[in-house]
Amino acid sequence: MTRLAAGVVLVTAQEPPLDADDPRAPAGEDVGMTATAFMSVSLDPPLVLVGLREGSRMDDLLAEQPMWAVSVLSESQRHIAGRFSMKGRISDRLLFEDIPYVRGEVTGAPLVGGALATLECSTEQRVTAGDHTLVVGRVLAARVPSAGGGPLAYFNGRYRQLG
């Protein structure tokens, strides 16, 4: 499968507050994960699918948090993809620290500045498939914040640019 080129996205979500019943409780931590197993499923209704390693932090989070977002990374955002795909990485809070982002109006999840497109989603369905969970999300909001540059691709174990 390393011979199949894929686009690269950053999937993000915000953990629910520790005490959801207390409106003064601080918001939960932002979580992000680089993914190449991402695709459009349907235009009507607008659905997308992301594959998550079963038992990963993002898989566990999206099992309890139905609102999440996707930023389609541009070729100039290789450093973001690498940062959020590191094994044994530091806390997600520190990973987001120097990355420009805004909060999604619908989901509250981080949307990366300079991304080719951003999507805010709610989980419609979760399907176990081998060692992964396939999460189908309904697109609630879509934006094209940046018209410049090409997509970041992943091929043969490395991030690549088209052309």
N, C-alpha and C positions, 0 to 999 in steps of 0.2 A: 504493500500500500504506500510505501515511501515514494513510488513512482507516479502517484496521483497528486497533481498540484491542487492546493486548496487555499482559499482566502483565509485571512487571519482576523479574528475578532476578539474583543475583550468583553466577557460576560461579567456584569456587576449586579450586586444587590446590597441592600442594607439589612443587617441583622435587626430583628425586632428588639425593642427595648426590653431590658431584663424584667421590668415590672410594667406590663402593658396596661394595667389598670390604673397606674399612677401617671397622670399627664405631665408631672414634673420630672419623671424618670428620664435620664439621658438617652438619646437615640443610640441604637446599637452600632457596632463597627461596620464600616464599608468593607465589602469583600469583592475581590476581582480574580478572574481566571482567564488565561489565554485559551482560545479554542480554535481548532481548524475543522472540527466536525459540526458545521453549522450550515443550514440550508433553508431556502424558502420552500414551504409545503403547499400553500394555497393562497390564491388572491381573494377569494370570496368564500368564507371569511378570510382575512389576512392572517395566515399562520406561518410560524417558523419553527425549526427544530434545532436543538443543540444536544450533542452527546456529552455526557459527564461521566467520568470514572466513578463507578459505584463506590460509595463510602467516602468520597472526597469531601472536602469542606463545602464546596459549592453544591454538590449533590445533597448533602445533609441540610444545608441552608434552604435550598429550593424545595425541599420536602416540607418545610414549615412556613416559608415565606413565598407567597404566590406571585409577588411583584418583582420584576427584574428587568435588566436592560442589556443592550448590546451596542457596542461601538465598533463599526467596521473600520479597521486600522488602515492608515495610508502607508505608503512605502517609506515615509520619513519617521514612522513610529515603531521601527524595529526594536528600539530600546524598551518600549512599553511592553511589547509582546514578550521579550526575553525576561523582563523583570517579573511579570506575573506568571511565568511558566517555570521559574526556578524551583527545584526540589529543596526542601529544608529551608525555605525562605523566611525572612523576618516577618513581623506582623504586617498585615495588610494596611493598617493605619499608616505605617512608615512608607509603604510602597506608593500610596496615593499622595504623599506629602508634597512632592515637587512636580506633580503632573497637573496641567491645567484641566479642570473639569467643571461642569455645572451639574446641578441636581435636576433629574427629570421631574417635570411638573406633575406627572401622573404617578410615577413609582417612587420618587425620592432617591433612586439609584444614581450613582455617578455616571455621567456621559462625558467621554473624553473629548477635550477641545482638539480641533484639527482632524477629527475622524471624518471619513468619507461620508458616512451616514450613521445615524443613531436610531435605535428602536427601543420603545418601552413596551414591555410585554407582561401578560398575566398567564400563569400556567393553566393550560386546558387539560393536559393529560401527561402522565408519566408512564413509561413502558420500560420494564427491565429487559435488557438485551445483552446476554452474556455478562461481561464484567463492567458494563456501562448502563446508565439510565438515559433513555431518550426523553427529553422534555420538550413537549409541544407547547408553544406559547402563542396566544392571540396578541397580535400587534395592536396596541392601544394608541400609540403615537409614533410617527416616523418623521425624521427631519434629515435634510441634506445640508449640514452646517458648513461644509467645505467642498468647493467645487474643484479645487486644484489637486494635482498629483495623481498618481496611480495607486492601485491597491497593493498591500503587502501580501505576498504569497509565501506558501511553505511547500518546498519540494525537495525530496531526497535528503531529508533531515536538516535542512537549512532554510532560513528566511531568504526570500528572493524578491527582486523587482521584476516587473514585466518589461520586456523590450530588450 
